């Protein structure tokens, strides 16, 4: 049902946890299914130098949060804001149609993180 990439990110999440002394924090929730993604980051000179996530929910939500953290690390804020759901889904080798809500949650978390950045 899930791609090998989804299962890999779920079983061996990358960048899980919290950044010490973050200057950007975002938490988004899906009120329908209860999935939650929290991102913390350290941003310097317009670039995400460290990012970590905490997630609660279904397998795709956890996998999307992990893959997202990998995609965002090292990106400028402009590059981060340009990441689209399709790029995240491609990185995960696809998602079942019923699981695409997880990619929406991840992209929403990115937008919130950038908005909440304390310069």
C-alpha positions as CSV (number, residue, x, y, z in Angstrom):
1,X,0.0,0.0,0.0
2,X,2.8,2.5,0.9
3,X,6.0,3.0,-1.1
4,X,9.3,1.9,0.3
5,X,10.3,5.5,0.8
6,X,7.2,6.2,2.9
7,X,7.9,3.2,5.0
8,X,11.6,4.1,5.3
9,X,10.8,7.7,6.5
10,X,8.2,6.3,8.9
11,X,10.5,3.6,10.4
12,X,13.6,5.7,10.3
13,X,12.6,9.4,10.6
14,X,15.1,12.0,9.7
15,X,15.5,15.2,11.9
16,X,13.0,14.1,14.5
17,X,12.9,16.1,17.7
18,X,13.2,19.8,18.6
19,X,15.8,22.3,17.7
20,X,17.5,24.0,20.7
21,X,16.7,27.7,20.8
22,X,14.7,27.8,17.6
23,X,13.9,31.2,16.0
24,X,11.0,29.7,14.0
25,X,8.3,27.4,15.3
26,X,5.1,26.2,13.7
27,X,2.4,23.6,14.6
28,X,-0.4,22.6,12.3
29,X,-3.2,20.2,12.9
30,X,-5.7,18.4,10.7
31,X,-9.0,18.6,12.8
32,X,-10.6,15.9,10.7
33,X,-8.1,13.1,11.3
34,X,-6.1,14.4,14.2
35,X,-2.7,14.5,12.6
36,X,-0.3,17.1,14.0
37,X,3.1,18.3,12.7
38,X,5.3,20.6,14.6
39,X,8.4,22.2,13.1
40,X,11.2,24.0,14.9
41,X,14.1,25.6,13.0
42,X,17.1,27.8,13.3
43,X,17.3,30.2,10.4
44,X,20.3,32.4,9.8
45,X,20.8,34.9,7.0
46,X,17.7,33.8,5.3
47,X,18.6,30.1,5.2
48,X,17.3,27.1,7.3
49,X,20.4,25.8,8.9
50,X,18.7,23.3,11.2
51,X,15.2,21.9,11.3
52,X,13.5,19.2,13.3
53,X,10.0,17.9,13.5
54,X,7.6,16.2,15.8
55,X,4.6,14.5,14.3
56,X,1.6,12.5,15.6
57,X,-0.8,10.7,13.4
58,X,-0.9,8.2,10.5
59,X,2.1,6.7,8.7
60,X,1.9,9.2,5.8
61,X,1.8,12.2,8.2
62,X,5.0,10.9,9.9
63,X,6.7,10.2,6.6
64,X,5.8,13.5,5.1
65,X,7.1,15.4,8.1
66,X,10.4,13.5,7.9
67,X,10.8,14.0,4.2
68,X,9.9,17.6,4.5
69,X,12.6,18.2,7.1
70,X,15.1,16.7,4.7
71,X,13.8,18.9,1.9
72,X,13.9,22.1,3.9
73,X,17.3,21.8,5.6
74,X,19.8,24.1,3.9
75,X,17.2,25.9,1.8
76,X,16.7,29.7,1.7
77,X,13.3,30.9,2.8
78,X,12.4,31.6,-0.8
79,X,13.3,28.1,-1.8
80,X,11.4,26.6,1.2
81,X,8.3,28.5,0.3
82,X,8.5,27.2,-3.3
83,X,8.4,23.6,-2.2
84,X,5.1,22.1,-3.5
85,X,3.1,19.0,-2.4
86,X,4.0,17.2,-5.6
87,X,7.8,17.5,-4.8
88,X,7.2,16.0,-1.4
89,X,5.0,13.3,-2.8
90,X,7.6,12.5,-5.4
91,X,10.3,12.3,-2.7
92,X,8.2,9.7,-1.0
93,X,7.6,7.6,-4.1
94,X,3.9,8.6,-4.2
95,X,1.1,8.5,-1.7
96,X,-2.3,6.7,-1.9
97,X,-5.0,9.2,-2.8
98,X,-6.6,8.8,0.6
99,X,-3.3,9.8,2.2
100,X,-2.6,13.1,0.3
101,X,-3.9,15.1,3.3
102,X,-0.6,14.4,4.9
103,X,1.3,16.3,2.2
104,X,-1.1,19.3,2.6
105,X,-0.4,19.3,6.3
106,X,3.4,19.3,5.7
107,X,3.2,22.2,3.2
108,X,1.0,24.2,5.5
109,X,3.5,23.6,8.3
110,X,6.2,25.1,6.0
111,X,4.2,28.2,5.3
112,X,3.5,28.6,9.0
113,X,7.2,28.1,9.9
114,X,8.2,30.9,7.5
115,X,5.5,33.2,8.7
116,X,6.5,32.6,12.4
117,X,10.2,33.2,11.8
118,X,11.5,35.8,14.4
119,X,14.1,37.8,12.7
